[in-house]
Amino acid sequence: MILLLTALALGLLGFVILWRIPQCDPADGAPADLLSLIIPARNEAHNLPSILGSIRAQSAQPGEVLVVDDGSTDGTAEVAESFGARVITSQPLPEGWGGKTWACQQGAEAASGRLLLFVDADTWFEAGGLSRILSTHARRGGVLSTGPYHVVRKAHEQLSAFFNLIMTAGIRSFTLLGDRLPPRGLFGQMLLVPRADYFSAGGHAAVKGRNLENFCLAEEFRKLGLPLHCVGGSGVFSFRMYPYSLREVVDGWTKGFAAGASQTPFHLLMLIICWISGLSLAAMHLPGALMDLGGEFAGWWVALYVALAAQVYFQFRRVGSFHWSAALLYPVCLIFYFLVFTRSLLRNYLGKRNTWKGRVFTAE
């Protein structure tokens, strides 16, 4: 009974670490003409039609759209130009810089808008999404980051569920304490910041060699006393993450997840570990309970597993369109998470070199 109650108590911590994800405010007509939208792109010809097409369909049109072609070999520049974007050909990567940070810095320096909006090429805006993002920033000021809603279409993409969930929780904006805890980081896929504040903080040059530029930039903005705001992207801003193969999922999350965990505040990291432990306890006792339903606590273990699976599904759906089966069979996703996280941790500890989009870098 004590073990059962312990698993229940630990499982309920899922609501503590991810209590409420605030969404973007309704659109109120905030102007978009002072906005420079910057897309760093390396071999993104297949993704650019989605993001650029979604921008073209917005009721609020940015003052300019800049695509920074980061050494692409697949027609990225041609696709961008066909949608009317201004293409900036990246200069050779200087020593000490990461590819994305270098592309973003060049885009910011070429931009003319009062507001800078950085978005990844594998994202897109939902109908009216840009207006809602701009209205949210106009009301709140400071720096705004929107976590894209993960659109899941293939079976292997379901395995990203716990990574998405824990990455969102690690931002520290969505706990039971709400706004009383400032964000620890920013979402890496979207950043909206006034141009003056961006350069006052040093821009991407201040975090040029870092893999987790979103966490590092947050620290630079905090030094200036700028308020940081993180919101969810459901119905506003979406993406697909690693859609092509299981190998892409493994390599993508290996790239920086362990380093990201090191950026998570210790108390929040402990709460996440305790929550996962509760889920694991329920999963480990389920087979025995099913084989001996007449046992003293067998029915309670089955009920606990079903309740926690329902909680997991509720949390999964807050960050992506994950299927109910991913929650019902959450031990599979959890084992995958453990394996990839361990791989990331080992490569991080050993200083192994990772390859991503044709570039080799050393794990942080």
C-alpha positions as CSV (number, residue, x, y, z in Angstrom):
1,M,0.0,0.0,0.0
2,I,2.8,2.4,0.8
3,L,4.4,1.8,-2.6
4,L,1.1,2.3,-4.3
5,L,0.5,5.6,-2.5
6,T,4.0,6.7,-3.3
7,A,3.5,6.1,-7.0
8,L,0.3,8.0,-6.8
9,A,1.9,11.0,-5.1
10,L,4.8,11.0,-7.5
11,G,2.5,10.7,-10.5
12,L,0.5,13.8,-9.4
13,L,3.6,15.9,-9.7
14,G,2.9,16.0,-13.4
15,F,0.4,18.7,-12.7
16,V,2.9,20.6,-10.6
17,I,5.6,20.8,-13.3
18,L,3.1,21.5,-16.1
19,W,0.0,23.1,-14.5
20,R,-1.1,25.7,-17.1
21,I,0.2,26.7,-20.5
22,P,-1.0,30.2,-21.3
23,Q,-1.9,30.9,-24.9
24,C,-1.5,33.9,-27.1
25,D,-4.0,36.8,-26.6
26,P,-6.7,37.5,-29.1
27,A,-5.7,39.6,-32.1
28,D,-6.3,43.3,-31.5
29,G,-4.9,44.8,-34.7
30,A,-1.3,45.3,-33.6
31,P,0.6,46.5,-36.7
32,A,2.9,44.1,-38.4
33,D,4.6,46.5,-40.9
34,L,7.4,47.3,-38.4
35,L,8.2,43.6,-38.2
36,S,11.2,41.9,-39.8
37,L,10.6,38.1,-39.9
38,I,13.9,36.2,-40.1
39,I,14.2,32.5,-41.1
40,P,17.6,30.8,-40.8
41,A,17.6,28.0,-43.4
42,R,20.1,25.3,-44.3
43,N,18.8,22.8,-46.9
44,E,15.2,23.7,-46.1
45,A,13.7,23.8,-49.6
46,H,11.2,21.1,-48.5
47,N,10.0,23.1,-45.5
48,L,10.0,26.7,-46.8
49,P,6.7,26.4,-48.8
50,S,4.9,25.7,-45.5
51,I,6.3,28.5,-43.5
52,L,6.4,31.1,-46.3
53,G,2.9,30.0,-47.6
54,S,1.5,30.5,-44.1
55,I,3.1,34.0,-43.8
56,R,1.6,34.9,-47.2
57,A,-1.9,33.8,-45.9
58,Q,-1.8,35.9,-42.7
59,S,-4.1,38.9,-42.4
60,A,-1.2,40.8,-40.9
61,Q,1.7,41.0,-43.2
62,P,5.3,41.6,-41.9
63,G,7.3,44.6,-43.2
64,E,9.8,42.1,-44.6
65,V,10.6,38.4,-44.7
66,L,14.3,37.5,-44.7
67,V,15.6,34.0,-45.4
68,V,19.2,33.5,-44.5
69,D,20.5,30.8,-46.8
70,D,23.1,29.0,-44.7
71,G,25.2,27.2,-47.3
72,S,22.3,25.2,-48.7
73,T,22.7,22.8,-51.6
74,D,19.1,22.0,-52.3
75,G,17.5,25.1,-53.9
76,T,16.6,26.8,-50.6
77,A,17.3,30.3,-52.1
78,E,15.2,29.7,-55.2
79,V,12.2,28.5,-53.2
80,A,12.5,31.5,-50.8
81,E,12.6,33.9,-53.8
82,S,9.6,32.3,-55.4
83,F,7.6,33.3,-52.3
84,G,8.9,36.9,-52.4
85,A,11.2,36.6,-49.5
86,R,14.5,38.5,-49.4
87,V,17.3,36.0,-49.5
88,I,20.5,36.7,-47.7
89,T,23.4,34.5,-48.6
90,S,25.3,33.6,-45.5
91,Q,29.0,34.5,-45.3
92,P,31.4,31.6,-44.4
93,L,31.0,30.4,-40.9
94,P,33.5,32.1,-38.6
95,E,35.5,30.1,-36.1
96,G,33.6,29.7,-32.8
97,W,30.2,30.3,-34.2
98,G,27.3,27.8,-34.6
99,G,25.5,27.7,-37.9
100,K,22.1,28.8,-36.6
101,T,23.4,31.6,-34.4
102,W,25.5,33.0,-37.3
103,A,22.6,32.9,-39.7
104,C,20.3,34.7,-37.2
105,Q,22.9,37.3,-36.5
106,Q,23.3,38.1,-40.2
107,G,19.5,38.3,-40.6
108,A,19.2,40.7,-37.7
109,E,21.9,42.9,-39.0
110,A,20.3,43.1,-42.5
111,A,16.8,43.6,-41.0
112,S,15.2,47.1,-41.0
113,G,12.2,46.5,-38.7
114,R,11.7,47.8,-35.2
115,L,10.7,44.2,-34.1
116,L,12.7,41.1,-35.0
117,L,10.9,37.8,-35.2
118,F,13.1,34.7,-35.6
119,V,11.4,31.5,-36.6
120,D,12.7,28.1,-37.6
121,A,12.1,26.9,-41.2
122,D,10.2,23.7,-40.1
123,T,7.4,25.8,-38.4
124,W,4.3,27.5,-39.7
125,F,1.7,30.0,-38.6
126,E,-1.9,28.9,-38.2
127,A,-4.6,31.2,-39.6
128,G,-4.4,34.5,-37.8
129,G,-1.5,33.3,-35.7
130,L,0.9,36.1,-36.5
131,S,-1.7,38.8,-35.5
132,R,-2.2,37.0,-32.2
133,I,1.6,36.8,-31.5
134,L,2.0,40.5,-32.3
135,S,-0.9,41.4,-30.1
136,T,0.4,39.3,-27.2
137,H,3.8,41.1,-27.5
138,A,2.1,44.5,-27.7
139,R,0.3,43.9,-24.4
140,R,3.1,42.3,-22.5
141,G,6.3,43.9,-23.9
142,G,9.8,42.5,-23.4
143,V,10.7,39.3,-25.1
144,L,8.2,36.8,-26.3
145,S,8.7,33.2,-27.2
146,T,6.0,30.9,-28.4
147,G,6.3,27.1,-28.2
148,P,5.1,25.6,-31.4
149,Y,2.4,22.9,-31.2
150,H,3.9,19.6,-32.4
151,V,1.9,18.2,-35.3
152,V,2.4,14.4,-35.3
153,R,1.6,12.4,-38.5
154,K,3.8,9.2,-38.4
155,A,4.2,6.4,-35.9
156,H,7.9,7.1,-35.1
157,E,7.1,10.8,-34.3
158,Q,5.0,9.6,-31.3
159,L,8.3,8.7,-29.6
160,S,9.1,12.4,-29.2
161,A,6.3,12.8,-26.8
162,F,8.2,12.9,-23.5
163,F,11.0,15.0,-25.0
164,N,8.5,17.6,-26.0
165,L,6.7,17.5,-22.7
166,I,9.9,17.7,-20.6
167,M,11.4,20.4,-22.8
168,T,8.3,22.5,-22.3
169,A,8.3,21.9,-18.5
170,G,12.0,22.8,-18.4
171,I,11.3,26.3,-19.5
172,R,9.8,26.8,-16.0
173,S,7.0,29.1,-17.1
174,F,4.2,26.6,-16.7
175,T,4.5,25.3,-13.1
176,L,1.9,25.5,-10.4
177,L,3.5,28.8,-9.3
178,G,2.7,30.4,-12.6
179,D,4.2,33.9,-13.2
180,R,5.8,33.9,-9.8
181,L,8.6,31.9,-11.4
182,P,10.2,33.7,-14.4
183,P,11.1,31.6,-17.4
184,R,14.5,29.8,-17.2
185,G,14.8,29.8,-21.0
186,L,13.0,30.5,-24.3
187,F,11.7,28.2,-27.0
188,G,14.3,27.7,-29.6
189,Q,11.9,27.8,-32.6
190,M,10.5,31.3,-32.1
191,L,11.8,34.6,-30.6
192,L,10.2,38.0,-30.9
193,V,12.2,40.9,-29.5
194,P,12.5,44.7,-30.2
195,R,15.5,45.3,-32.4
196,A,17.1,47.8,-29.9
197,D,16.9,45.2,-27.0
198,Y,18.3,42.5,-29.2
199,F,21.4,44.4,-30.0
200,S,21.7,45.8,-26.5
201,A,21.9,42.2,-25.2
202,G,24.6,41.4,-27.8
203,G,22.4,39.5,-30.2
204,H,23.3,36.0,-31.2
205,A,26.9,37.1,-31.1
206,A,26.7,36.9,-27.3
207,V,25.9,33.1,-27.6
208,K,27.6,32.4,-30.9
209,G,29.1,29.0,-30.0
210,R,26.3,27.6,-27.9
211,N,24.0,24.8,-29.0
212,L,21.2,25.9,-26.7
213,E,21.1,29.5,-27.8
214,N,17.5,29.8,-26.5
215,F,18.6,29.3,-22.9
216,C,21.7,31.4,-23.3
217,L,19.9,34.3,-24.9
218,A,17.4,34.3,-22.1
219,E,20.2,34.9,-19.6
220,E,21.5,37.8,-21.7
221,F,18.0,39.4,-21.8
222,R,17.6,38.9,-18.1
223,K,20.9,40.8,-17.5
224,L,19.2,43.8,-19.1
225,G,16.1,43.5,-16.9
226,L,13.9,42.6,-19.8
227,P,10.8,40.6,-19.0
228,L,10.6,37.2,-20.6
229,H,7.2,35.7,-21.7
230,C,6.6,32.1,-22.9
231,V,3.3,31.0,-24.2
232,G,1.9,27.9,-26.0
233,G,1.4,27.7,-29.7
234,S,-1.8,25.7,-30.0
235,G,-3.9,27.2,-32.8
236,V,-1.3,29.8,-33.5
237,F,2.1,28.4,-34.3
238,S,3.0,24.8,-35.3
239,F,5.8,22.5,-36.4
240,R,6.8,19.0,-37.2
241,M,9.9,17.7,-35.5
242,Y,12.0,14.9,-37.1
243,P,9.3,13.6,-39.5
244,Y,11.4,11.5,-41.8
245,S,12.8,8.6,-39.8
246,L,13.4,7.1,-36.4
247,R,17.1,7.7,-36.9
248,E,16.4,11.5,-37.3
249,V,14.4,11.4,-34.0
250,V,17.3,9.7,-32.2
251,D,20.0,12.0,-33.6
252,G,17.9,15.1,-33.2
253,W,17.2,14.6,-29.5
254,T,20.7,13.3,-28.8
255,K,22.1,16.6,-30.2
256,G,21.4,18.7,-27.1
257,F,18.9,17.2,-24.7
258,A,21.4,16.3,-22.0
259,A,22.9,19.8,-22.2
260,G,19.3,21.2,-22.0
261,A,18.7,19.1,-18.8
262,S,21.8,20.7,-17.3
263,Q,20.1,24.1,-17.8
264,T,17.0,23.1,-16.0
265,P,16.8,24.5,-12.4
266,F,17.7,21.8,-9.9
267,H,14.4,21.8,-8.0
268,L,12.4,21.5,-11.2
269,L,14.7,18.7,-12.5
270,M,14.1,16.8,-9.2
271,L,10.3,17.2,-9.6
272,I,10.5,15.9,-13.2
273,I,12.6,12.9,-12.1
274,C,10.1,12.2,-9.3
275,W,7.2,12.4,-11.7
276,I,8.9,10.0,-14.1
277,S,9.6,7.7,-11.2
278,G,5.9,7.6,-10.3
279,L,5.1,6.7,-13.9
280,S,7.7,4.0,-13.9
281,L,6.5,2.4,-10.6
282,A,3.0,2.1,-12.0
283,A,4.3,0.6,-15.3
284,M,6.5,-1.9,-13.5
285,H,3.6,-3.2,-11.3
286,L,1.1,-3.4,-14.1
287,P,2.1,-6.8,-15.6
288,G,2.0,-8.5,-12.2
289,A,-1.3,-6.9,-11.4
290,L,-2.8,-8.1,-14.6
291,M,-1.6,-11.6,-14.1
292,D,-3.0,-11.7,-10.6
293,L,-6.2,-9.6,-10.6
294,G,-7.3,-11.3,-7.4
295,G,-4.3,-10.0,-5.5
296,E,-4.7,-7.6,-2.6
297,F,-3.8,-4.4,-4.5
298,A,-3.8,-5.6,-8.1
299,G,-7.0,-3.7,-9.0
300,W,-5.6,-0.5,-7.5
301,W,-2.4,-0.8,-9.5
302,V,-4.4,-1.3,-12.7
303,A,-6.5,1.8,-11.8
304,L,-3.4,3.8,-11.0
305,Y,-1.8,3.0,-14.3
306,V,-5.0,3.9,-16.2
307,A,-5.3,7.2,-14.3
308,L,-1.6,8.1,-15.0
309,A,-2.0,7.2,-18.6
310,A,-5.0,9.5,-18.8
311,Q,-2.8,12.3,-17.2
312,V,0.0,11.6,-19.6
313,Y,-2.5,11.9,-22.6
314,F,-3.8,15.2,-21.2
315,Q,-0.3,16.5,-21.0
316,F,0.8,15.2,-24.3
317,R,-2.1,16.9,-26.1
318,R,-1.2,20.2,-24.6
319,V,2.1,20.2,-26.5
320,G,1.2,18.2,-29.6
321,S,-1.3,16.1,-31.5
322,F,0.0,12.8,-30.0
323,H,-2.2,9.8,-30.4
324,W,-4.0,8.3,-27.4
325,S,-2.0,5.0,-27.9
326,A,1.2,6.9,-27.1
327,A,-0.2,7.6,-23.7
328,L,-1.8,4.2,-23.1
329,L,1.6,2.6,-24.0
330,Y,3.6,5.4,-22.3
331,P,6.2,2.9,-21.0
332,V,7.4,2.4,-24.6
333,C,7.9,6.2,-25.0
334,L,9.4,6.4,-21.6
335,I,12.0,3.6,-22.3
336,F,12.8,5.4,-25.6
337,Y,13.3,8.6,-23.7
338,F,15.6,6.9,-21.2
339,L,17.7,5.3,-24.0
340,V,18.2,8.5,-26.0
341,F,18.7,10.7,-23.0
342,T,21.4,8.3,-21.8
343,R,23.0,8.4,-25.2
344,S,23.0,12.2,-25.2
345,L,24.4,12.2,-21.6
346,L,27.3,9.9,-22.5
347,R,28.2,11.8,-25.7
348,N,28.0,15.0,-23.8
349,Y,30.3,13.7,-21.0
350,L,32.8,12.2,-23.5
351,G,32.8,15.3,-25.7
352,K,31.7,13.3,-28.7
353,R,31.2,15.0,-32.0
354,N,27.7,15.1,-33.4
355,T,26.6,15.6,-37.0
356,W,23.5,17.7,-37.8
357,K,22.5,19.1,-41.2
358,G,26.0,18.3,-42.6
359,R,27.9,20.1,-39.8
360,V,29.9,18.5,-37.1
361,F,30.0,20.0,-33.6
362,T,31.2,18.9,-30.2
363,A,28.5,18.2,-27.5
364,E,28.4,20.8,-24.8
